[in-house]
């Protein structure tokens, strides 16, 4: 099992990266990405901190930890330059904070994020046909999220991804201990969003193949 969207106290989470790791390891996860919220004000500090942590994580651990970042509430024209900075510094998982129905995200954010060098469009809300087609074309995952509020649009995201053949990923968007779910809890969320067990298994195979390309 994988969770490529988690948050630590480097942004608005409650836990140190080390405690996040220990809790996911205890639940049997194979790989996670720690993706704290960033804009121009803090991107350098977050990148430096998460790279220092992941480079010192034990190489023989059963849990692989990828350095990530979530580009959050940006003016649309800032996604490309900030994604370029993050990738050039060694960030492996870049998440774009999508147009969730429960936050005042700038119109055009989904498309701007999808046009940038991101891996995952998080909680993309009522994502349009054209945006889903762009995600498919660029090989970007659309997120099914466990996070309260953001998850209101999960059925729409799944229906759109099925309609156009875009890739899906299931993430917790965890910020605190109670957000770190058992693997079966994530499967329940995926079923509620409209996926069959076979489709969930295929989803995880796709994520596993993606991670192999990242060297995990």
TORMARMAR-263644 format. One line per 3 residues: number of its first residue (from 1); their letters; for each residue x, y, z of C-alpha. Coordinates in pm, 1 decimal. Layout:
% residues N
NUM> A> X:Y:Z; ...
END
This chain:
% residues 216
1> XXX> 0.0:0.0:0.0; 108.2:353.5:-74.2; 16.5:702.6:44.0
4> XXX> 176.2:975.4:-161.6; 9.6:1274.3:6.1; 92.5:1330.7:374.0
7> XXX> 177.2:1639.2:580.8; 415.7:1699.3:870.0; 475.2:1989.1:1106.6
10> XXX> 695.6:2138.4:835.4; 363.5:2291.3:723.1; 22.1:2236.1:886.2
13> XXX> 57.4:1877.3:1006.9; 98.4:1775.2:1369.6; 376.9:1516.0:1349.5
16> XXX> 748.4:1506.3:1285.0; 839.1:1319.8:965.5; 991.7:1045.9:1182.6
19> XXX> 664.3:988.9:1368.3; 468.6:988.7:1042.6; 707.0:721.7:917.7
22> XXX> 675.8:506.8:1228.7; 296.7:516.2:1217.4; 275.9:422.1:848.0
25> XXX> 535.4:149.8:898.9; 324.9:3.8:1181.0; 23.1:-11.3:948.3
28> XXX> 214.3:-205.2:683.7; 257.8:58.5:414.0; 534.3:9.2:157.9
31> XXX> 595.7:371.5:59.5; 480.2:720.4:148.1; 559.4:1072.5:32.8
34> XXX> 572.1:1365.2:273.4; 435.8:1661.3:77.4; 412.4:1975.6:285.8
37> XXX> 235.2:2287.7:162.7; 458.0:2535.1:-20.2; 460.1:2861.9:-210.1
40> XXX> 740.6:3108.9:-278.6; 759.7:3202.9:90.8; 870.7:2864.6:222.9
43> XXX> 960.7:2632.9:-64.5; 1336.9:2648.5:-2.0; 1308.8:2564.6:369.0
46> XXX> 1066.8:2276.6:310.5; 1278.6:2125.7:33.8; 1597.0:2147.2:240.1
49> XXX> 1428.7:1993.1:545.4; 1250.8:1704.2:374.3; 1555.6:1613.3:165.9
52> XXX> 1772.4:1608.1:478.2; 1520.7:1377.9:646.4; 1472.7:1136.0:357.3
55> XXX> 1844.2:1112.0:279.9; 1903.5:1003.2:638.8; 1614.2:756.8:657.4
58> XXX> 1751.6:399.5:697.9; 1809.6:244.5:357.5; 1708.9:-99.0:485.1
61> XXX> 1371.6:13.1:623.2; 1063.8:-172.3:501.1; 904.3:169.0:444.5
64> XXX> 1033.9:385.9:163.3; 989.2:761.1:208.7; 989.8:995.0:-88.3
67> XXX> 1056.4:1367.2:-56.2; 753.9:1554.5:-179.6; 584.9:1891.6:-181.1
70> XXX> 232.0:2024.9:-232.9; 211.4:2348.1:-430.0; -79.3:2516.0:-256.4
73> XXX> -315.1:2809.7:-328.4; -82.8:2958.5:-588.8; -160.7:3218.0:-850.9
76> XXX> -193.1:2989.3:-1156.3; 116.6:3126.7:-1330.2; 337.4:3017.6:-1038.1
79> XXX> 284.6:2642.1:-1075.2; 535.5:2593.6:-1355.1; 828.8:2785.1:-1199.6
82> XXX> 778.5:2639.9:-851.7; 744.2:2284.6:-985.9; 1065.9:2340.6:-1180.5
85> XXX> 1245.1:2454.7:-863.9; 1120.1:2156.3:-665.4; 1213.5:1902.3:-932.0
88> XXX> 1559.2:2051.8:-986.9; 1634.7:2026.3:-614.2; 1548.4:1656.3:-596.5
91> XXX> 1180.8:1644.4:-496.7; 1033.3:1315.8:-618.5; 658.4:1369.8:-571.1
94> XXX> 501.3:1702.4:-665.2; 136.6:1746.4:-573.3; -80.3:2026.4:-706.3
97> XXX> -347.0:2152.4:-464.7; -657.9:2123.0:-678.0; -991.4:2300.2:-684.1
100> XXX> -1150.9:2133.1:-382.6; -1516.1:2225.1:-317.6; -1441.5:2333.6:41.8
103> XXX> -1170.9:2599.0:-2.7; -1154.1:2923.6:-205.6; -910.1:2795.9:-468.4
106> XXX> -846.2:3031.0:-761.9; -1034.8:2942.4:-1080.1; -796.1:2792.5:-1334.6
109> XXX> -583.7:2620.1:-1070.6; -656.2:2265.9:-1191.3; -546.1:2343.9:-1545.2
112> XXX> -239.0:2543.1:-1439.4; -126.1:2260.7:-1212.3; -182.2:2000.5:-1485.0
115> XXX> 26.8:2204.1:-1727.3; 315.7:2208.3:-1477.7; 555.0:1925.1:-1385.4
118> XXX> 338.3:1763.7:-1118.7; 271.3:1397.3:-1040.5; -64.7:1421.2:-861.1
121> XXX> -355.0:1665.2:-878.5; -497.4:1651.7:-527.5; -870.8:1672.2:-455.0
124> XXX> -952.9:1829.5:-795.0; -1319.0:1890.5:-714.0; -1562.7:1912.0:-1005.2
127> XXX> -1285.5:1865.5:-1258.2; -1384.9:1934.0:-1618.6; -1369.5:1703.5:-1920.4
130> XXX> -1082.0:1900.4:-2073.3; -883.0:1893.0:-1750.5; -926.0:1515.8:-1719.2
133> XXX> -814.9:1469.5:-2079.1; -505.6:1678.4:-2001.8; -431.1:1466.2:-1692.8
136> XXX> -453.0:1152.6:-1905.5; -232.2:1301.3:-2177.5; 33.8:1402.2:-1925.8
139> XXX> 14.1:1086.5:-1711.7; -82.8:1277.6:-1397.3; -275.5:1098.5:-1123.0
142> XXX> -613.2:1235.6:-1012.8; -662.0:1191.0:-641.5; -934.6:1008.7:-454.1
145> XXX> -895.7:1156.8:-108.2; -980.8:1041.5:240.3; -977.6:1397.2:373.9
148> XXX> -1309.5:1525.1:504.9; -1464.6:1793.1:285.2; -1225.0:1739.7:-1.9
151> XXX> -1374.6:1391.1:-43.2; -1716.6:1528.7:-142.9; -1609.7:1524.6:-507.5
154> XXX> -1459.3:1172.8:-506.2; -1748.3:1014.5:-703.6; -1721.1:1283.9:-971.9
157> XXX> -1343.0:1241.2:-996.3; -1378.4:864.6:-1034.0; -1654.2:895.5:-1294.3
160> XXX> -1449.7:1144.0:-1495.9; -1135.2:932.1:-1477.1; -1325.8:624.6:-1593.9
163> XXX> -1488.1:819.7:-1875.8; -1158.8:941.1:-2020.6; -910.0:679.2:-1898.6
166> XXX> -712.6:900.5:-1659.3; -503.9:751.5:-1379.1; -630.4:753.1:-1021.1
169> XXX> -454.5:739.2:-685.6; -593.0:698.0:-332.2; -433.3:919.7:-65.1
172> XXX> -513.2:1016.8:292.1; -390.1:1379.2:282.2; -304.5:1306.2:645.7
175> XXX> -227.2:1589.8:887.5; -261.7:1418.5:1225.9; -244.6:1066.0:1373.9
178> XXX> -612.9:985.4:1326.9; -583.3:1059.9:953.2; -339.0:771.0:902.4
181> XXX> -572.9:494.7:793.6; -557.2:119.5:774.2; -524.4:-8.5:421.3
184> XXX> -875.6:-156.8:423.4; -1019.3:180.9:526.0; -871.7:332.3:211.2
187> XXX> -1027.0:58.6:-0.1; -1367.4:136.9:154.0; -1328.0:501.5:52.5
190> XXX> -1240.4:394.9:-301.9; -1545.9:167.9:-319.2; -1769.7:448.3:-195.2
193> XXX> -1629.2:667.6:-472.6; -1732.8:414.0:-736.6; -1441.5:173.4:-785.3
196> XXX> -1467.1:-206.0:-783.4; -1214.5:-419.9:-597.2; -1059.4:-517.4:-929.7
199> XXX> -1023.2:-151.4:-1025.9; -867.0:-74.0:-686.2; -612.6:-353.0:-736.5
202> XXX> -530.1:-216.5:-1082.7; -494.0:132.3:-935.2; -233.2:11.6:-687.2
205> XXX> -47.0:-174.9:-961.6; -29.0:151.5:-1157.7; 104.4:336.4:-853.8
208> XXX> 358.8:60.0:-795.6; 481.1:86.6:-1154.8; 506.8:464.9:-1116.7
211> XXX> 717.2:425.2:-802.9; 949.7:177.5:-971.8; 1023.6:447.4:-1227.6
214> XXX> 1108.9:674.5:-933.8; 1356.0:415.1:-810.0; 1143.2:287.6:-520.3
END
